[in-house]
């Protein structure tokens, strides 16, 4: 029995030494300096080690040649040095990291937001700054400027939002536009056309709808004007003075040019000159134009060729008020005795205020100098009658002082 017991101990000893050999070999490799060999005796257990291992394996059951779990590390402390279960649990607790919530949150990429039901102090509550809410409905665009990059930048350009919001659905349009995506390209296009930087604000104030137009369509309309021999400076002037011009399709622009050419009997060159000087003829309604042409021909008695000259020299007569046009003609022709051919030579008199014409004519009549026949001495042209300032009119035309003119006006 004794021999069998010693045999079992030897088996256990060999197993333990076999398990401990790789670990000792690694320890030797890591601690040995380069170029030096590890001593063989460092891999062999000492005599005390052997005796300690034999004592440790006395408690292994008979017939088992596997080392206990505590021998897997290759370190077999004495029974007196083995930690008690309570000490083992305490050691585990001491080696665990502090897993409190604050430490975890510091390591996480996304810190979870605080709960809406979490109580806060009065000092924290005072420091909370609430962002102003976007009004769901408003009658003015001013309420949305702080929330809209588009509106803020348009205001910086000089756009008058108060005037814009008066136009039908213009305010809703601006709120739906993105400055970088929708507005910037239109601004660059207008600058390429020739609209000056200081004119962009007033231009968009009058025509905010161009910001929703297709850029390719706008470029096509400019190309059409160039095909009609309009120069770049002329196109820039027309677009600036008639902001709605580029909203008209090529077909409508072509029809408008054809209308004025045919109705007035003008040449292509004169038609171009006409719309360059008054480009809103291409964007306004045609009914008032047709009515004024009929008034000039039927009620005022001008011939077709006379109408051509009047319109070409003074295009505004086509959009003037019919009532004002007839009253001015009646005073000039029937009271002052100006014939049709004289009115044809100086049609700009129709653009003057009727009160101004009356005051000056009555003052000249009072002085005995109301002479409008070029064949007579002391002839006074209609152009000078209505265009000169009061002081120049008195000294050069009436041959009187401005005080005399003012006193005369008080008698009227």
C-alpha positions as CSV (number, residue, x, y, z in Angstrom):
1,X,0.0,0.0,0.0
2,X,2.8,2.3,0.8
3,X,4.4,1.6,-2.6
4,X,1.1,2.3,-4.3
5,X,0.7,5.6,-2.4
6,X,4.3,6.7,-3.3
7,X,3.6,5.9,-6.9
8,X,0.5,8.0,-6.9
9,X,2.5,10.9,-5.4
10,X,5.1,10.6,-8.1
11,X,2.4,10.7,-10.7
12,X,0.9,13.9,-9.2
13,X,4.4,15.4,-8.9
14,X,5.2,14.8,-12.6
15,X,1.9,16.3,-13.6
16,X,2.5,19.4,-11.6
17,X,6.0,19.9,-12.9
18,X,4.8,19.4,-16.4
19,X,2.1,22.1,-15.9
20,X,4.5,24.5,-14.3
21,X,7.3,24.1,-16.9
22,X,5.9,26.4,-19.7
23,X,5.2,29.2,-17.2
24,X,8.7,29.1,-15.8
25,X,10.1,29.1,-19.3
26,X,8.1,32.2,-20.2
27,X,9.1,33.9,-17.0
28,X,12.7,33.2,-17.8
29,X,12.4,34.5,-21.4
30,X,10.9,37.8,-20.2
31,X,13.4,38.5,-17.5
32,X,16.5,37.4,-19.2
33,X,18.5,40.1,-20.9
34,X,19.2,39.7,-24.7
35,X,22.3,37.7,-25.5
36,X,22.2,35.7,-22.2
37,X,20.8,32.2,-21.8
38,X,18.5,31.2,-19.0
39,X,20.0,28.9,-16.4
40,X,18.6,25.4,-16.5
41,X,18.4,25.2,-12.8
42,X,15.9,28.1,-12.8
43,X,13.4,25.8,-14.4
44,X,13.8,23.0,-11.7
45,X,11.9,23.1,-8.5
46,X,13.8,23.3,-5.2
47,X,13.7,20.7,-2.5
48,X,11.4,22.7,-0.4
49,X,9.1,23.1,-3.5
50,X,8.9,19.3,-3.9
51,X,8.1,18.8,-0.2
52,X,5.4,21.5,-0.4
53,X,3.8,20.0,-3.5
54,X,3.7,16.5,-1.9
55,X,1.9,17.9,1.1
56,X,-0.5,19.8,-1.1
57,X,-1.5,16.7,-3.0
58,X,-2.1,14.5,0.0
59,X,-5.7,15.7,0.0
60,X,-6.3,14.6,-3.7
61,X,-8.6,11.6,-4.0
62,X,-7.0,8.3,-4.9
63,X,-7.0,7.4,-8.6
64,X,-6.9,11.0,-9.8
65,X,-3.8,12.3,-11.6
66,X,-5.2,15.8,-12.5
67,X,-3.9,18.8,-10.5
68,X,-6.4,20.8,-8.5
69,X,-7.7,24.2,-9.7
70,X,-5.4,26.0,-7.4
71,X,-2.4,24.5,-9.1
72,X,-3.2,25.8,-12.6
73,X,-1.2,29.0,-12.0
74,X,2.0,27.1,-11.1
75,X,2.1,28.7,-7.7
76,X,1.3,26.5,-4.6
77,X,1.3,28.5,-1.4
78,X,1.3,26.8,2.0
79,X,-1.9,26.1,3.7
80,X,-1.1,28.7,6.3
81,X,-0.7,31.3,3.6
82,X,-3.9,30.5,1.7
83,X,-6.4,33.3,2.0
84,X,-9.7,32.5,3.6
85,X,-13.0,32.8,1.6
86,X,-13.9,36.0,3.3
87,X,-10.5,37.5,2.4
88,X,-10.9,36.3,-1.2
89,X,-14.2,38.0,-1.5
90,X,-12.7,41.2,-0.1
91,X,-9.8,41.1,-2.5
92,X,-12.2,40.7,-5.4
93,X,-14.2,43.7,-4.2
94,X,-11.1,45.9,-3.8
95,X,-9.9,45.0,-7.4
96,X,-13.2,45.9,-9.1
97,X,-13.4,49.4,-10.6
98,X,-15.8,52.0,-9.3
99,X,-18.8,51.6,-11.5
100,X,-20.8,54.6,-10.3
101,X,-23.0,56.5,-12.9
102,X,-20.8,59.6,-13.0
103,X,-17.6,57.7,-13.9
104,X,-19.5,55.7,-16.6
105,X,-21.0,58.9,-18.1
106,X,-17.6,60.5,-18.4
107,X,-16.3,57.6,-20.5
108,X,-19.4,57.3,-22.7
109,X,-19.5,59.3,-26.0
110,X,-23.1,60.3,-25.6
111,X,-24.3,61.4,-22.2
112,X,-28.0,60.6,-21.8
113,X,-30.1,63.8,-21.4
114,X,-31.5,64.5,-18.0
115,X,-35.1,63.6,-17.4
116,X,-37.9,66.2,-17.8
117,X,-39.2,65.2,-14.4
118,X,-35.9,65.8,-12.7
119,X,-36.0,68.4,-10.0
120,X,-33.6,71.4,-10.3
121,X,-32.7,74.2,-7.9
122,X,-34.0,77.7,-8.3
123,X,-30.5,78.9,-9.3
124,X,-30.4,76.4,-12.2
125,X,-33.9,77.4,-13.2
126,X,-33.0,81.1,-13.4
127,X,-30.1,80.3,-15.7
128,X,-32.3,78.5,-18.3
129,X,-32.7,80.6,-21.4
130,X,-35.8,79.6,-23.5
131,X,-35.5,80.1,-27.2
132,X,-38.3,82.2,-28.7
133,X,-40.9,80.1,-30.4
134,X,-41.5,80.5,-34.2
135,X,-45.0,82.0,-34.5
136,X,-47.4,79.7,-36.3
137,X,-49.2,82.6,-37.8
138,X,-48.3,86.3,-38.3
139,X,-49.3,89.2,-40.4
140,X,-45.8,90.5,-40.8
141,X,-42.5,89.0,-41.9
142,X,-40.6,90.8,-39.1
143,X,-41.6,88.1,-36.7
144,X,-39.7,85.5,-38.8
145,X,-36.5,87.4,-39.5
146,X,-34.7,86.0,-36.4
147,X,-35.6,82.4,-37.4
148,X,-34.9,82.6,-41.1
149,X,-31.5,82.9,-42.7
150,X,-33.1,83.9,-46.0
151,X,-35.0,86.8,-44.6
152,X,-32.1,88.0,-42.6
153,X,-29.8,88.1,-45.6
154,X,-32.4,89.7,-47.8
155,X,-32.8,92.5,-45.2
156,X,-29.0,92.9,-45.3
157,X,-29.2,93.4,-49.1
158,X,-31.8,96.1,-48.6
159,X,-35.0,94.3,-49.3
160,X,-38.0,96.1,-47.7
161,X,-40.0,93.3,-46.2
162,X,-42.8,95.7,-45.3
163,X,-43.4,96.3,-49.0
164,X,-42.8,92.7,-49.9
165,X,-45.5,91.4,-47.6
166,X,-48.1,93.6,-49.3
167,X,-47.7,91.6,-52.5
168,X,-49.8,88.5,-52.9
169,X,-48.2,85.4,-51.4
170,X,-44.8,87.0,-51.6
171,X,-44.2,86.5,-47.8
172,X,-45.1,82.8,-47.9
173,X,-42.8,82.4,-50.9
174,X,-39.8,83.9,-49.0
175,X,-40.3,81.7,-46.0
176,X,-40.1,78.6,-48.1
177,X,-36.8,79.5,-49.9
178,X,-33.3,78.4,-48.9
179,X,-30.8,81.2,-49.4
180,X,-27.9,78.9,-50.4
181,X,-30.0,76.7,-52.6
182,X,-32.6,79.1,-54.1
183,X,-31.6,82.7,-53.6
184,X,-27.8,82.8,-54.2
185,X,-28.0,81.6,-57.8
186,X,-30.6,84.2,-58.7
187,X,-28.5,87.0,-57.2
188,X,-25.5,85.9,-59.2
189,X,-27.6,85.8,-62.3
190,X,-28.9,89.3,-61.8
191,X,-25.4,90.6,-61.3
192,X,-24.3,88.9,-64.5
193,X,-27.2,90.6,-66.3
194,X,-26.0,94.0,-65.1
195,X,-28.1,94.8,-62.0
196,X,-25.9,96.8,-59.6
197,X,-25.3,95.7,-56.0
198,X,-27.1,98.7,-54.6
199,X,-30.1,98.0,-56.9
200,X,-30.6,94.3,-55.8
201,X,-32.6,95.3,-52.7
202,X,-35.0,97.6,-54.4
203,X,-35.2,95.1,-57.3
204,X,-36.2,92.2,-55.1
205,X,-38.6,94.5,-53.1
206,X,-40.5,95.1,-56.3
207,X,-40.2,91.6,-57.7
208,X,-39.6,88.9,-55.1
209,X,-41.2,86.3,-57.3
210,X,-38.1,86.1,-59.5
211,X,-36.5,84.1,-56.6
212,X,-38.8,81.2,-57.5
213,X,-38.1,81.3,-61.2
214,X,-36.1,78.6,-63.0
215,X,-32.6,79.8,-63.7
216,X,-32.5,78.2,-67.2
217,X,-35.8,80.0,-68.1
218,X,-34.3,83.3,-67.0
219,X,-31.2,82.8,-69.1
220,X,-33.3,81.9,-72.1
221,X,-35.2,85.2,-71.9
222,X,-32.0,87.2,-71.7
223,X,-30.7,85.3,-74.7
224,X,-33.9,86.2,-76.6
225,X,-33.3,89.9,-75.9
226,X,-29.7,89.6,-77.1
227,X,-31.0,87.9,-80.3
228,X,-33.1,91.0,-80.9
229,X,-29.9,93.1,-80.9
230,X,-30.4,94.6,-77.5
231,X,-27.0,95.4,-76.0
232,X,-25.9,94.2,-72.6
233,X,-26.1,97.8,-71.1
234,X,-29.6,98.2,-72.6
235,X,-30.7,94.9,-71.2
236,X,-29.4,95.9,-67.8
237,X,-31.2,99.2,-68.0
238,X,-34.5,97.5,-69.0
239,X,-34.3,94.8,-66.3
240,X,-33.5,97.4,-63.6
241,X,-36.3,99.8,-64.6
242,X,-38.9,97.0,-65.2
243,X,-38.2,94.3,-62.6
244,X,-41.0,92.1,-63.9
245,X,-39.5,91.9,-67.4
246,X,-37.8,88.6,-66.9
247,X,-40.9,87.0,-65.6
248,X,-42.4,87.1,-69.1
249,X,-41.8,84.2,-71.3
250,X,-40.1,84.5,-74.7
251,X,-43.4,84.2,-76.5
252,X,-45.0,87.0,-74.5
253,X,-42.0,89.3,-75.0
254,X,-42.1,88.6,-78.7
255,X,-45.8,89.4,-78.9
256,X,-45.3,92.7,-77.0
257,X,-42.6,93.9,-79.3
258,X,-44.7,92.9,-82.3
259,X,-47.7,94.8,-80.9
260,X,-45.9,98.2,-80.6
261,X,-44.3,97.8,-83.9
262,X,-47.5,97.1,-85.7
263,X,-49.9,99.4,-83.8
264,X,-47.6,102.4,-84.0
265,X,-46.1,101.6,-87.4
266,X,-42.6,102.0,-86.1
267,X,-39.4,100.5,-87.5
268,X,-37.6,97.8,-85.7
269,X,-35.0,100.3,-84.5
270,X,-37.5,102.8,-83.2
271,X,-39.5,100.0,-81.5
272,X,-36.3,99.0,-79.7
273,X,-35.6,102.6,-78.7
274,X,-39.2,103.0,-77.4
275,X,-39.0,100.0,-75.1
276,X,-35.5,100.8,-73.9
277,X,-36.7,104.3,-72.7
278,X,-39.9,102.9,-71.2
279,X,-39.4,99.1,-70.6
280,X,-42.5,98.8,-68.5
281,X,-44.5,99.0,-71.8
282,X,-43.5,95.3,-72.2
283,X,-44.7,94.4,-68.7
284,X,-47.8,96.5,-68.3
285,X,-51.3,95.9,-69.5
286,X,-52.1,96.6,-73.1
287,X,-55.7,97.8,-72.6
288,X,-54.7,101.3,-71.4
289,X,-52.3,101.6,-74.2
290,X,-54.9,100.8,-76.8
291,X,-57.4,103.2,-75.2
292,X,-54.9,106.1,-75.1
293,X,-54.1,105.5,-78.8
294,X,-57.8,105.8,-79.6
295,X,-58.2,108.9,-77.5
296,X,-55.3,110.6,-79.3
297,X,-56.7,109.7,-82.7
298,X,-60.5,110.1,-82.2
299,X,-61.0,112.6,-79.4
300,X,-57.9,114.8,-79.7
301,X,-57.8,114.7,-83.5
302,X,-54.1,113.7,-84.1
303,X,-53.2,112.0,-87.3
304,X,-51.5,108.6,-87.3
305,X,-48.1,110.0,-88.2
306,X,-48.4,112.7,-85.5
307,X,-49.2,110.0,-82.9
308,X,-46.1,108.2,-84.0
309,X,-44.0,111.2,-83.3
310,X,-45.7,112.0,-80.0
311,X,-45.3,108.5,-78.7
312,X,-41.7,108.1,-79.9
313,X,-40.7,111.4,-78.2
314,X,-42.8,110.9,-75.1
315,X,-43.6,107.2,-74.5
316,X,-45.3,107.9,-71.2
317,X,-48.3,109.3,-73.0
318,X,-49.3,105.7,-73.7
319,X,-49.7,105.0,-70.0
320,X,-51.0,108.4,-68.9
321,X,-54.4,108.9,-67.4
322,X,-57.0,109.4,-70.1
323,X,-58.7,112.1,-68.0
324,X,-55.5,114.0,-67.4
325,X,-54.5,113.7,-71.1
326,X,-57.8,115.1,-72.3
327,X,-57.8,118.0,-69.7
328,X,-54.2,119.0,-70.7
329,X,-55.0,118.9,-74.4
330,X,-58.1,120.9,-73.9
331,X,-56.3,123.7,-72.1
332,X,-53.4,123.8,-74.5
333,X,-55.4,123.7,-77.6
334,X,-58.6,125.5,-76.8
335,X,-57.5,128.0,-74.1
336,X,-53.9,128.8,-75.2
337,X,-54.5,128.2,-78.9
338,X,-51.7,125.7,-79.5
339,X,-52.2,123.9,-82.8
340,X,-51.8,120.2,-83.3
341,X,-48.5,120.5,-85.2
342,X,-47.0,122.5,-82.3
343,X,-48.1,119.9,-79.8
344,X,-46.5,117.3,-82.0
345,X,-43.2,119.2,-81.9
346,X,-43.3,119.5,-78.1
347,X,-45.2,116.5,-76.8
348,X,-43.4,116.7,-73.4
349,X,-45.9,119.3,-72.4
350,X,-48.4,116.5,-71.8
351,X,-46.1,115.2,-69.0
352,X,-46.3,118.5,-67.1
353,X,-48.8,119.3,-64.3
354,X,-51.8,121.2,-65.6
355,X,-51.7,123.6,-62.7
356,X,-48.1,124.6,-63.6
357,X,-49.2,125.3,-67.2
358,X,-52.1,127.4,-66.1
359,X,-50.2,129.5,-63.6
360,X,-47.4,130.4,-66.0
361,X,-49.7,131.0,-69.0
362,X,-51.9,133.4,-66.9
363,X,-48.9,135.2,-65.6
364,X,-47.6,135.7,-69.1
365,X,-51.0,136.8,-70.3
366,X,-51.1,139.4,-67.4
367,X,-47.7,140.7,-68.6
368,X,-48.8,140.7,-72.2
369,X,-46.1,138.2,-73.2
370,X,-48.1,135.0,-73.9
371,X,-46.9,134.5,-77.5
372,X,-46.5,130.8,-78.7
373,X,-46.4,131.4,-82.5
374,X,-42.8,130.9,-83.7
375,X,-43.4,133.3,-86.6
376,X,-44.1,136.2,-84.1
377,X,-41.6,138.2,-82.1
378,X,-41.1,137.3,-78.3
379,X,-42.0,133.7,-79.2
380,X,-42.0,131.4,-76.2
381,X,-41.6,127.7,-76.8
382,X,-43.7,125.2,-75.0
383,X,-40.6,123.4,-73.9
384,X,-39.3,126.4,-71.9
385,X,-42.7,127.2,-70.6
386,X,-43.0,124.0,-68.7
387,X,-39.4,122.8,-68.1
388,X,-37.6,125.9,-66.6
389,X,-37.5,126.5,-62.8
390,X,-39.6,129.4,-61.5
391,X,-36.7,131.8,-61.0
392,X,-35.3,131.1,-64.5
393,X,-38.8,131.3,-66.0
394,X,-39.4,134.7,-64.4
395,X,-36.1,136.3,-65.3
396,X,-35.6,134.9,-68.9
397,X,-39.2,134.3,-70.1
398,X,-41.5,136.6,-68.2
399,X,-38.8,139.4,-67.7
400,X,-40.1,139.8,-64.1
401,X,-38.9,139.0,-60.5
402,X,-39.8,135.9,-58.6
403,X,-41.6,138.1,-56.0
404,X,-43.9,139.5,-58.7
405,X,-44.8,136.0,-59.7
406,X,-45.5,135.0,-56.2
407,X,-47.7,138.0,-55.6
408,X,-49.6,137.2,-58.8
409,X,-50.2,133.7,-57.7
410,X,-51.8,135.0,-54.5
411,X,-54.4,136.8,-56.5
412,X,-55.6,133.6,-58.2
